Amino acid sequence: MGTRSAGDRLVRRSVRYGGRWTVTLVAVALLGAAAELLLPAALGAAVDAALGDGPHWWTLVACALVAVLIVTNTLGDLATGYGASRATARLRAHLLRHLFRLDVRQARRHQVGDLVGRLVGQAADAGQAGNAVVLGAMAVIPPLGSVVALVLLEPVLGVTLLAGLILLAVLLRAFVTDASTVITAYQRVLGTIAGRLLESMGGARTVAAAATADREAARILEPLPELGEHGRRSWELLARAGARTATVAPLLNLAVIAVGGYGLTAGWLTPGELVAAVRYAALGAGLGAAVAALNRLVRVRAGALRLAEMTDLPVTPAGDLPLPPGRGVLTLRGVTVHRDDGPPILDRVDLTVPAGGTVAVVGVSGSGKSTLAAVAGRLHDPDAGEVLLDGVPLHRVAPAALRRAVGYAFERPVLVGATVHEAVALALPPDAATPPAQGPATAPVLAATRAAAVDDCVGRLPEGFRTPLTRAPLSGGEAQRLGLARALTAERLLVLDDATSSLDTATEHRIARAVAGRAGDRTRLVVTHRVATAATADLVAWLDGGRLRALAPHRQLWSDRAYRAVFEAGSGAR
């Protein structure tokens, strides 16, 4: 029920997002509906005028109404296109902002392909809300207006048309409910296929190396029969609704014509009024537009429900405090992080990383190293306890201030940005992130790439720092160094999560010296499984089963056989 309510709110939001184009559509649709309802009366008056001595300007009125219909249809098409594109863009921006504010653990529960499907497909469906609501409302004006017009001509005609419309509405009621269920299921299965496809494309080299392309294709397309069944079901429902309309509408039209013909012979109607009655009967019984409007509304609501499943998820609240002057003291107090089932990943961890110091985090697979790194810079919040940077809880620090203060580098970094320069300058303020018109890069970016030993690699790219990432032929080690350069722009705390695993020994030694070169200015938390890295750290935080087993220098811990076994395993797992 909550998701449905959120979906309805999203439909209303989409209508508002259409802005002036939705207002324009309302105006032109009302004008067109009025012209459509006046045209039969004008034609009837023109017929009576032609048969008698009435004024002949009714013919001009009818022509003018036809011209109005042409203009309103053209403007309506323009308004629907612009309104839908504007609403869709706003919905996509709204969904993206929400996704980026979700807790990382929560976002990972959804396949990337499914999220892309919602962003591309369902946002486009929901973006039609303004058009669907307006055109749906306008679709009932011609039938109802025709009933009123026929009542004014002859009440029996109006009652005849109204009875037929009530019957048709009852027949179409089931279409809305059934179609909504089927379309939602279709979109869900389509998202599953998209998610599997994206996963496989990301591991294309592994699939090729294992020679399992056929098996992988079968896995991706395994839900295809279900998708086809939902697709066929939706077309069957639409065809059934169209068949009911096609069956009832002609009978309804004939009933009005028969009653009108009798009225003409009985003297109730003039020939022109009979022409008008026939036109109103055709207008009232022609419910193809109403069926199309219903189908559009169903798709809009189904798309909005799919978006609402994500936008209804609670976001991580943003802080609003600046960081006070400080040197990057990191403090964890009773930090606990639970997994969905089983024992906690981190269990009441207390840890202080002194300002300017380097603490290496080690442990066997599953001990919680990467989770500790994640909460250290608020990639997600702990379930209990708190994390502080220079005495301020991270959840109270403004996001922009936090990202300038804390830099992350990962084993497999994802480079974000259009160019190499943008990828390195991701967390910098705008004045430092914008490359100069003359010169290769801003000073912070140049310094970071030199420190990460990747400046030579960037210099060999076709356009240097302005090379688009999509055209930058980077090896795994070079991409890792660019990720390190991005992290090195941070001001207070560096969190390195196995961030030098793809580097050769000489390059790693050079980078290690650069990372430690600002001793006293920047604190370092380094997740590692390498003995040499742990040996050069000031302290080693030894995690075991989610708990902090020891915090001491490497040389002091080395005498413990269990500690040595951590490195002998060489797993490097989290």
C-alpha positions in Angstrom: 0.0 0.0 0.0 2.9 2.4 0.8 4.5 1.8 -2.6 1.2 2.4 -4.4 0.7 5.6 -2.4 4.2 6.7 -3.4 3.5 5.8 -7.0 0.4 8.0 -7.0 2.5 10.9 -5.5 5.1 10.3 -8.2 2.3 10.6 -10.9 1.2 13.9 -9.4 4.9 15.0 -9.3 5.2 14.1 -13.0 2.1 16.1 -13.9 3.7 19.1 -12.2 7.0 18.5 -13.9 5.2 19.0 -17.3 5.0 22.7 -16.3 3.6 25.2 -18.8 3.4 22.5 -21.5 0.8 20.6 -19.5 -1.1 23.8 -19.0 -0.9 24.5 -22.7 -2.2 21.0 -23.4 -5.1 21.5 -21.1 -6.0 24.8 -22.9 -5.8 23.4 -26.4 -7.5 20.1 -25.5 -10.4 22.0 -23.9 -10.6 24.3 -27.0 -10.5 21.2 -29.3 -13.2 19.4 -27.3 -15.4 22.4 -27.4 -15.0 22.7 -31.2 -15.6 19.0 -31.6 -18.9 19.3 -29.6 -20.0 22.4 -31.5 -19.3 21.0 -34.9 -22.3 18.6 -35.2 -24.7 21.4 -34.1 -23.1 23.7 -36.7 -23.4 21.1 -39.4 -27.0 20.4 -38.5 -27.9 24.1 -38.6 -26.1 24.4 -42.0 -28.2 21.5 -43.4 -31.4 23.1 -42.2 -30.3 26.5 -43.6 -29.6 24.9 -47.0 -33.0 23.2 -47.0 -34.8 26.3 -46.0 -34.3 30.0 -46.0 -32.0 30.1 -42.9 -28.7 32.0 -42.7 -25.9 30.5 -44.7 -23.1 31.6 -42.4 -23.5 28.3 -40.5 -21.4 26.8 -43.2 -18.6 29.3 -42.4 -19.0 28.5 -38.7 -18.5 24.8 -39.4 -15.4 25.5 -41.5 -14.0 27.7 -38.7 -14.6 24.9 -36.2 -12.7 22.4 -38.5 -9.8 24.9 -38.7 -9.8 25.2 -34.9 -9.6 21.3 -34.6 -6.6 21.3 -37.0 -4.8 23.9 -35.0 -5.6 22.4 -31.6 -4.5 18.9 -32.8 -1.2 20.3 -34.0 -0.5 22.3 -30.8 -1.6 19.4 -28.7 0.9 17.1 -30.4 3.6 19.7 -29.7 2.6 20.2 -26.1 2.5 16.4 -25.4 6.0 15.9 -26.9 7.6 18.8 -25.0 5.7 18.2 -21.8 6.6 14.5 -21.7 10.3 15.1 -22.4 10.5 17.8 -19.7 8.8 15.6 -17.1 10.9 12.5 -18.0 14.1 14.5 -17.6 13.0 15.8 -14.2 11.9 12.3 -13.1 15.3 10.9 -14.1 17.1 13.6 -12.2 14.9 13.0 -9.2 15.6 9.2 -9.3 19.3 9.7 -9.8 19.6 12.1 -6.8 17.7 9.6 -4.7 19.8 6.6 -5.7 23.0 8.5 -4.9 21.7 9.3 -1.5 20.9 5.7 -0.6 23.0 3.7 1.7 25.5 1.8 -0.3 24.4 -1.6 1.1 20.8 -0.8 0.2 21.6 0.2 -3.3 23.7 -3.0 -3.9 20.6 -5.1 -3.4 19.3 -4.0 -6.8 20.9 -5.0 -10.1 22.5 -2.2 -12.0 20.7 -3.3 -15.2 17.4 -3.2 -13.4 18.1 0.3 -12.1 19.0 1.4 -15.6 15.8 0.0 -16.9 13.8 2.0 -14.4 15.8 5.1 -15.2 15.4 4.8 -19.0 12.1 2.9 -19.5 9.9 3.4 -16.5 10.9 7.1 -16.1 9.8 7.6 -19.8 6.5 5.9 -19.0 5.9 7.9 -15.9 6.9 11.1 -17.7 3.7 10.7 -19.8 1.6 11.3 -16.7 0.6 14.9 -17.6 -0.4 13.9 -21.1 -2.2 10.8 -19.8 -4.2 12.7 -17.1 -5.1 15.5 -19.4 -6.0 13.4 -22.4 -7.8 10.8 -20.2 -9.9 13.6 -18.8 -10.6 15.0 -22.2 -11.5 11.6 -23.6 -14.7 11.6 -21.5 -15.8 15.1 -22.6 -17.0 14.1 -26.1 -19.2 11.2 -24.9 -20.6 13.2 -21.9 -21.0 16.3 -24.0 -22.7 14.2 -26.7 -25.2 13.0 -24.1 -26.0 16.5 -23.0 -26.3 17.7 -26.6 -28.7 14.8 -27.5 -30.8 15.5 -24.3 -31.1 19.1 -25.5 -32.2 17.9 -28.9 -34.5 15.1 -27.7 -34.3 13.5 -24.2 -34.9 10.0 -25.5 -31.8 10.3 -27.7 -29.7 11.3 -24.7 -31.0 8.5 -22.5 -30.3 5.9 -25.3 -26.6 7.1 -25.6 -26.1 7.3 -21.8 -27.4 3.7 -21.3 -24.9 2.4 -23.9 -22.0 4.3 -22.4 -22.7 2.9 -18.9 -22.7 -0.6 -20.4 -19.4 0.1 -22.1 -17.8 1.5 -18.9 -18.7 -1.6 -17.0 -17.1 -3.8 -19.7 -13.9 -1.7 -19.6 -13.5 -1.6 -15.9 -11.7 -5.0 -15.7 -9.2 -3.8 -18.3 -7.7 -1.2 -16.1 -7.0 -3.6 -13.2 -5.8 -6.5 -15.2 -3.6 -4.4 -17.5 -1.9 -2.7 -14.6 -0.9 -6.0 -13.1 0.4 -7.4 -16.4 2.4 -4.3 -17.4 4.0 -4.1 -14.0 5.0 -7.8 -14.2 6.4 -7.2 -17.8 8.5 -4.3 -16.6 9.8 -6.4 -13.6 10.9 -9.3 -15.8 12.5 -6.9 -18.4 14.5 -5.4 -15.6 15.7 -8.8 -14.6 16.9 -9.6 -18.1 18.7 -6.2 -18.3 20.4 -6.8 -15.0 21.7 -10.2 -16.1 22.9 -8.7 -19.4 24.8 -5.9 -17.7 26.5 -8.4 -15.3 27.6 -10.5 -18.2 28.9 -7.6 -20.3 31.0 -6.6 -17.3 32.5 -10.1 -17.1 32.8 -10.5 -20.9 36.4 -11.5 -20.8 35.7 -14.2 -18.1 32.8 -15.6 -20.1 35.0 -15.7 -23.3 37.9 -17.3 -21.4 35.6 -20.0 -19.9 34.0 -20.6 -23.4 30.5 -20.3 -21.7 29.0 -17.8 -24.0 26.1 -20.1 -25.0 25.4 -21.0 -21.4 25.5 -17.3 -20.4 23.1 -16.3 -23.2 20.7 -19.0 -22.0 20.9 -17.7 -18.4 20.3 -14.1 -19.6 17.3 -15.1 -21.7 15.9 -17.7 -19.3 13.0 -15.3 -18.2 12.2 -14.6 -21.9 9.2 -17.0 -22.0 7.7 -15.3 -18.9 8.3 -11.9 -20.6 6.6 -13.1 -23.7 3.6 -14.4 -21.7 3.2 -11.0 -20.0 3.5 -9.3 -23.4 0.9 -11.5 -25.0 -1.4 -11.1 -22.1 -1.2 -7.3 -22.3 -2.0 -7.3 -26.0 -4.9 -9.7 -25.4 -6.3 -7.4 -22.8 -6.0 -4.4 -25.1 -7.5 -6.4 -28.0 -10.4 -7.6 -25.8 -11.1 -4.0 -24.7 -11.0 -2.9 -28.3 -13.3 -5.7 -29.4 -15.8 -4.7 -26.7 -15.7 -1.2 -27.9 -16.0 -2.2 -31.5 -19.0 -4.4 -30.7 -21.0 -2.0 -28.5 -20.2 1.3 -30.3 -21.8 0.4 -33.7 -24.9 -1.0 -31.9 -25.1 2.2 -29.8 -24.7 4.3 -32.9 -27.5 2.4 -34.7 -29.8 2.7 -31.7 -29.4 6.5 -31.7 -29.9 6.6 -35.5 -33.1 4.4 -35.2 -34.6 6.6 -32.5 -33.6 9.8 -34.4 -35.1 8.4 -37.6 -38.4 7.8 -35.8 -38.2 11.3 -34.3 -37.8 12.7 -37.8 -40.9 10.9 -39.1 -42.8 11.9 -35.9 -41.8 15.5 -36.3 -39.7 15.7 -33.2 -36.5 16.5 -35.2 -35.7 18.5 -38.3 -33.4 17.0 -41.0 -30.5 19.1 -39.7 -31.1 18.0 -36.1 -31.0 14.4 -37.3 -27.7 15.0 -38.9 -26.4 16.5 -35.7 -27.8 13.6 -33.7 -26.1 11.1 -35.9 -22.8 13.0 -35.5 -23.2 13.2 -31.7 -24.0 9.4 -31.6 -20.7 8.7 -33.6 -18.8 11.1 -31.3 -20.2 9.5 -28.1 -19.8 5.9 -29.3 -16.3 6.4 -30.7 -14.5 5.4 -27.5 -11.2 4.3 -29.2 -9.6 7.5 -27.7 -10.9 6.5 -24.3 -9.4 3.0 -24.5 -6.1 4.5 -25.7 -6.2 7.0 -22.8 -6.9 4.1 -20.3 -4.0 2.1 -21.7 -1.7 5.2 -21.4 -2.8 5.8 -17.8 -2.1 2.2 -16.9 1.4 2.3 -18.3 2.0 5.6 -16.5 0.9 4.2 -13.2 2.9 1.0 -13.7 6.0 3.0 -14.5 5.5 5.3 -11.5 5.1 2.3 -9.2 8.4 0.9 -10.5 10.1 4.2 -9.8 8.4 4.5 -6.4 9.9 1.2 -5.3 13.3 3.0 -5.4 12.3 6.6 -4.4 10.3 5.2 -1.4 13.5 3.7 0.1 14.9 5.8 3.0 17.9 7.9 2.1 21.0 8.5 4.2 20.4 11.9 5.9 22.9 14.5 5.0 24.7 16.5 7.6 25.1 20.3 7.6 28.1 21.1 9.7 31.5 22.2 8.5 34.7 20.5 9.8 36.6 22.5 12.3 40.3 23.1 11.8 42.1 19.8 12.3 44.7 17.3 11.1 42.4 14.3 10.5 42.0 12.4 13.7 39.7 9.4 13.0 37.8 7.9 15.9 35.5 4.8 15.9 33.5 4.3 19.1 31.6 1.0 19.5 31.1 0.6 15.7 28.9 -2.3 14.8 27.7 -3.2 11.3 25.2 -6.1 10.9 24.8 -8.3 7.8 21.4 -9.5 6.6 21.9 -12.8 8.4 24.6 -14.3 10.5 27.1 -12.7 12.9 27.9 -8.9 12.6 30.5 -7.8 10.1 32.0 -5.4 12.7 31.3 -5.9 16.4 31.8 -3.0 18.8 35.0 -1.8 17.2 36.9 1.0 19.1 39.8 2.5 17.1 41.6 5.9 17.0 43.9 6.8 14.1 46.1 9.6 15.2 46.5 12.8 13.1 49.0 12.3 10.4 49.5 8.7 11.2 49.2 5.6 9.1 47.2 2.6 10.3 47.2 -0.6 8.3 44.0 -2.8 8.6 44.7 -6.5 8.2 42.7 -9.7 8.7 41.6 -12.9 7.0 38.8 -13.1 4.5 35.5 -11.9 6.0 37.1 -10.2 9.0 35.5 -6.8 8.1 38.4 -4.8 6.6 36.5 -3.2 3.7 33.5 -2.6 5.9 35.7 -0.7 8.4 37.1 1.3 5.5 33.6 2.1 4.3 32.3 3.4 7.6 35.6 5.4 8.1 34.6 7.9 5.4 30.8 7.4 5.6 30.3 5.4 2.5 27.6 4.0 4.8 26.7 4.5 8.4 27.3 1.9 11.1 24.2 0.2 12.6 25.5 1.2 16.1 28.2 3.4 17.5 29.7 6.4 15.7 32.6 7.6 13.6 34.2 11.0 14.2 36.7 13.0 12.2 38.4 15.7 14.2 35.8 15.3 16.9 32.7 15.8 14.6 30.4 12.8 14.0 30.6 12.0 10.2 26.8 11.9 9.9 26.6 15.5 10.9 29.3 16.8 8.4 28.0 18.4 5.2 28.6 16.0 2.2 30.8 18.5 0.3 33.0 19.2 3.3 33.3 15.4 4.0 34.3 14.5 0.4 36.9 17.3 0.3 38.3 16.0 3.6 38.2 12.2 2.9 39.6 10.5 -0.2 39.0 6.9 -1.2 41.1 4.6 -3.5 40.0 1.1 -4.3 41.4 -2.1 -5.7 39.2 -1.7 -8.8 38.4 2.0 -9.0 35.4 3.2 -11.1 36.5 6.4 -12.9 33.7 8.9 -13.1 33.8 11.9 -15.4 33.9 12.8 -19.1 37.6 13.3 -19.2 40.7 12.2 -17.4 40.9 15.6 -15.7 37.3 15.3 -14.4 38.0 11.8 -13.1 40.9 13.0 -10.9 39.2 16.3 -9.9 35.9 14.6 -8.9 35.9 15.8 -5.3 37.5 19.1 -5.8 35.6 22.4 -5.6 34.5 23.9 -9.0 37.4 26.4 -9.2 40.0 23.6 -8.8 38.1 21.0 -10.8 37.8 23.1 -14.0 40.9 22.8 -16.2 42.4 26.1 -17.4 41.9 27.3 -21.0 45.7 27.3 -21.3 47.7 24.5 -19.7 47.1 20.8 -19.2 45.4 20.8 -15.8 44.8 22.6 -12.5 47.6 22.5 -9.9 45.9 20.1 -7.5 45.2 17.6 -10.3 48.8 17.9 -11.6 50.2 17.3 -8.1 47.9 14.3 -7.5 48.8 12.6 -10.7 52.5 13.1 -10.1 52.2 11.7 -6.6 50.3 8.7 -8.0 53.0 8.1 -10.6 50.5 8.4 -13.4 51.4 11.8 -14.9 53.6 10.1 -17.6 50.8 7.9 -18.6 48.4 10.8 -18.9 51.0 12.7 -21.0 51.0 9.9 -23.5 47.3 10.0 -24.1 46.1 11.6 -27.3 44.7 14.7 -25.6 46.4 14.5 -22.3 44.1 15.4 -19.4 41.4 16.3 -21.8 41.2 12.8 -23.2 37.7 11.3 -22.9 37.7 8.4 -20.5 36.0 6.3 -23.2 39.0 6.8 -25.5 41.7 6.4 -22.8 43.5 3.0 -23.3 44.3 2.4 -19.6 45.7 -0.8 -18.1 44.5 -2.1 -14.8 47.4 -0.6 -13.0 47.0 2.8 -14.7 43.4 2.9 -13.9 44.3 2.1 -10.3 46.8 4.9 -10.2 44.2 7.3 -11.5 42.0 6.2 -8.7 44.8 6.9 -6.3 45.4 10.3 -7.8 41.7 11.1 -7.2 42.0 10.1 -3.6 45.2 12.1 -3.1 43.3 15.4 -3.6 41.7 14.8 -0.1 42.8 17.2 2.6 42.7 15.2 5.9 42.1 11.4 5.5 43.1 8.9 2.9 41.3 5.5 2.9 43.2 3.1 0.7 41.3 -0.2 0.3 43.9 -2.6 -1.3 44.5 0.3 -3.7 48.0 -0.8 -4.9 47.4 -4.5 -5.6 47.9 -4.1 -9.4 51.1 -2.1 -9.2 54.7 -3.3 -9.6 57.0 -3.2 -6.6 58.9 -0.1 -7.7 55.8 1.9 -8.5 54.1 0.9 -5.3 57.2 2.0 -3.3 57.2 5.4 -5.1 53.5 5.9 -4.4 53.9 4.8 -0.8 56.5 7.5 -0.2 54.3 10.1 -1.9 51.3 9.0 0.3 53.5 9.3 3.4 55.2 12.5 2.2 52.7 14.8 3.9 53.2 13.3 7.4 51.4 15.3 10.0 49.0 16.9 7.4 47.0 13.8 6.3 45.9 10.6 8.1 46.0 7.3 6.3 43.9 4.2 6.8 45.3 1.4 4.6 43.5 -1.9 4.0 46.2 -4.4 3.0 47.3 -8.0 2.8 50.9 -7.2 2.1 53.5 -7.6 4.8 55.6 -4.7 3.5 52.7 -2.3 3.7 51.9 -3.3 7.3 55.5 -3.1 8.3 55.8 0.6 7.1 52.6 1.7 9.0 52.7 3.4 12.3 50.2 0.9 13.7 48.4 -2.2 12.6 44.7 -2.7 13.3 44.2 -6.5 13.3 40.6 -7.6 12.7 39.4 -11.0 13.6 35.8 -12.1 13.2 34.6 -8.5 13.1 36.4 -7.5 16.3 39.6 -5.5 16.8 42.0 -8.2 18.1 44.9 -5.9 18.4 46.2 -2.4 17.7 50.0 -2.3 17.8 53.1 -1.8 15.6 53.8 -4.6 13.1 57.1 -5.7 14.6 55.3 -6.2 17.9 52.6 -8.3 16.4 54.9 -10.4 14.2 55.8 -12.7 17.0 52.2 -14.0 17.1 51.8 -17.0 14.8 48.1 -16.2 14.2 49.1 -12.8 13.0 51.7 -14.2 10.6 49.0 -16.6 9.3 47.0 -13.6 8.1 49.7 -12.8 5.5 50.5 -16.4 4.7 46.9 -17.0 3.6 47.5 -14.2 1.0 43.8 -14.0 0.3 43.4 -10.3 0.2 39.7 -10.8 0.7 37.5 -8.4 2.6 
